[in-house]
């Protein structure tokens, strides 16, 4: 066996091990991500209330007046997606600078230094600089619809931490939407819904996976030539 083929096999084996390690780490990240975005179950009562003959117990899950609005961990809440963002920026810069200096001919023994032809050795320095730049940027985004999440935690001040995701599989593609944030109970409507503009610290993700999404993206080589690392 030649040394070149031996080194080639070592390189191929190293690449195979690196690919397997990458697949394993990706699966581990996917499992952690699924556990993080899993729905929150209601808090279960661990011990039964004491049988002391009393009608009301603090640890008993009994509601005299039922409120359909979410207020406990595990309750569901509908988010009305009404996101509409518009941004516009325009800048323009113009600068100009002109310098002009005259240096008189020096004197030597009381006589002005002259050059051939009887002309004095005066010097003129002239410089002119100018810059003109302009730029503009416009961006518009819109996301509408309804999306239901669960209450992950009730904070000490009564606000609700909500979190949820929704997968939609159509033909050869998958659509994923995720949302997390903090909702104030006073902003929840009677139909147990709240606008997304009322969600504090909101993190909304809308993305897709599958054949259609891959076909709508540039290849890795095209992304390299369009990246900041390309000097030309």
DAWO-V18905 format. One line per field, one symbol per residue. ss: DSSP state (H for helix, E for strand, L for the rest). phi: phi as a letter, one per 20 degrees, with the letter a starting at -180 (. if undefined). psi: psi as a letter, one per 30 degrees, with the letter a starting at -180 (. if undefined). A space follows every 10 residues. Layout:
BEGIN
ss: ???
phi: ???
psi: ???
END
This chain:
BEGIN
ss: LLHHHHHHHH HHHHHHHHHH HHHHHHHHHH HHHHHHLLLL LLLLLLLLLL LLLLLLLLLL LLLLLLLLLL LLLLLEEEEE EEEEEEEEEE EEEEEEEEEE EEELLLEELL EELELLLLLE LLEEEEEEEE EEEEEEEEEE EEEEEEEEEE EEEELLLLLE EEEEEEEEEE LLEEEEEEEE EEELHHHLLL LLEEEHHHLE EEEEEEEEEE HHHHHLLLLH HHHHHLLLLL LL
phi: .fffffffff ffffffffff ffffffffff ffffffeffe effeffcfff ednefdcfee ecdfcfdfff bcfnfebede fcebcccbbb cbcccbbccb ccdfffdcln dffcdfnnef efccdcbbcb bccbbbbccb cbbcpcbdcd feadffenfd edbabbdcdc ldccdcccbb rcdegfefff emcbfffeee lfcdccbccp fffffedfff fffffeeffe fd
psi: kleeeeeeee eeeeeeeeee eeeeeeeeee eeeeeeglkk llkkkekllk igfkekkegk ikjejkjfkk glkfllkkkj jhkjkkkkkk kkkklkkkkk kkjlklkjhg kkklakggkl hlkkjkkkkl kjkkllkkkk kkjlakkkll jekklfgflk jlkllkkjkj cglkkkkkkk akkkeffklf ghlkkffgjk hkjkkjllla eeeefgllle eeeefglffj f.
END
